[in-house]
Amino acid sequence: AGYPCPAWTSDNKVQNAAQSGRCSDKDVFSIYLTSDAVQQTVTAQKRLGAGIHVLVGQNWIINAPAANLPTLKTALGGTI
């Protein structure tokens, strides 16, 4: 999708996610079993305030630097 991923690590640390991992210390990729779990995670991230930038799909969330999200959105769809 045009996002650099030099070292994928599957860590499954994201609450509510079926699976999660990261390419670096600047991003988190997570997959969910239900749309409710996606919405719960988005709501929790909104409470954290500034500095959180996410691209949200039907059953996934990508938390990455804001500058990377438009390219990911073009390739994957979703909502920033």
N, C-alpha and C positions, 0 to 999 in steps of 0.2 A: 504493500500500500504506500510505499515511499517513505516509510519511517525507519530510521537506522536502528538496528537491534544487534549490537555487537556481542551480547552475551545474555541469552534468554535464561531466566531463572524461574522455575515454577515453585512458588512458595506457599500458595494457598492460605495466605494470611488475611484476606479480605472477608470480613463478617458478612453473612448472607450469600456469599458467592459459592457456586459449585466448584469453581476453579479460579485461581488467580496467579499472576506472576508479573515479572518486570524485565525490562531490557537494561535498565540502569537505575540509579537512585532518583531519577527525575520523572519516572512514569510508573503506572500500575495498569494492568490489563485484567479485567475480570469478566467472567461468564456466569449467568444466573439461570436457575431453573424456571423462575416465574417472573412475570412483569411486576408483580407486587414486590419481589425482592429487589428488583432494579430501582423501583420508586423509593423504597425504604432507604437504600444506599444513597440515592441522589438527595433525598431530604436530609439525611445525616451530614452529607458533604456540604450542603448549603449552610448548615448551622456552623460549620467551621469558618465560614467567611471568606475574605479575600485570599487570593493566592491559589485557589482551587479551580482548575480548568478541566472540564470533562467533555467528552463526546459520548453520547448515549444512544444506543441502539435498542432494539426490541428485547434482547436478552444479554446485553453486554454493556460495559462501560470502559472507556479508556481515559485515564487521568494522565495527562501529558502537558508539556509546556504549551502555552496558548498559541505560540507561533506555529506549532506543528498540527494543530487541530484542523485548520481549513483543508490542508492536503489530505489528511486522514478522512475527513468528511466527504471530500470529492471521491475518494476511492471506495469508501465503505458505506456511505450514507450516514444516517443518524442525525442527532441534534446537538449543537454545541450549547 
